[in-house]
Amino acid sequence: MNREGAPGKSPEEMYIQQKVRVLLMLRKMGSNLTTSEEEFLRTYAGVVSSQLSQLPQHSIDQGDKTAQCVVTALSLWGTAVQ
């Protein structure tokens, strides 16, 4: 993942975009999101809409190594940001 960010986007905007993407991928993998995670997705509905089009079109199962790597990387990234 590119930590340098996209030109013109603040670190907060990048965090929101990436958090939305992770939550959507977790949901697609069949994970139950918490109430606060669902509320976060509702709050940032515009970001959700743009991220949905960027998710992989194939179904993701629990054994998918790519999905596992993404979740691991983003969870580590989240702890570094805090």
Helices and strands as residue ranges (DSSP letters): H 11-28, H 35-43, H 45-52, H 65-81
